[in-house]
């Protein structure tokens, strides 16, 4: 990361990231991101099923 002080105020700083240096980290995290996304998709499906079941159970309990 490069930092340079510039501007009217002594607190004005401009930052620039070196994207090329971050690429190995991005690539490494990318492998896990696909895994996490798949697992969260499955978790979303389980939660949706539980909500549907809960809603169904509530309707069934309230019948005369």
N, C-alpha and C positions, 0 to 999 in steps of 0.2 A: 504494500500500500504506500502510495506517495502522498505526502502532505506538504502543502505550501501555504504560507501565510500571505494573504493578499487582501486588498480592499482598504476601506477607509478606517476600519476599526482594527485594533491589534488582536481582536478575538476572531476575526474573519479567517477561516481556514477552508481550504478546498482539498477534498480527498479524492483519490483515484485508485481504484482497485486494479490489481494486475490479474485479469481474468485467466490468463494462461497459467499462472502459478496455482490458481484454484481448480483448474480442470481435473487433476487427478482425484481431488476430494469429491468433486461433482460426479465423476464417473463411478467412484466407489460407492457413494451414497445412492446413486441411480440404481444399482443392482438391488439394494435393499428396499428402495422405494417401490419397485414392482412387487416385491414380496409383501410389503406392508399394505399396499393398495388392495391386493387380492384378499388378504386376511380381513381388512376392514370392510370390504364388500361382503364377505361371508358373514361378518359380525352384523352388518346392517340387515342382512336377510334374516338372521336369527332374531334380532330385536323386532323386526316387522312381524315375524310369525308370533312372537310372544305377545305383542300388542294386539294382534288379531285374536289370539286365543283368549286373552284377558277380556277383550271387548265382548266376545262370544259368551264367555262365562258370566259376565255381568248381566247380559240380556237374558240368559237362561235362568239365573237366580231370581230375577225380578218378575218372572212369569207367575201368574196366579195358579 
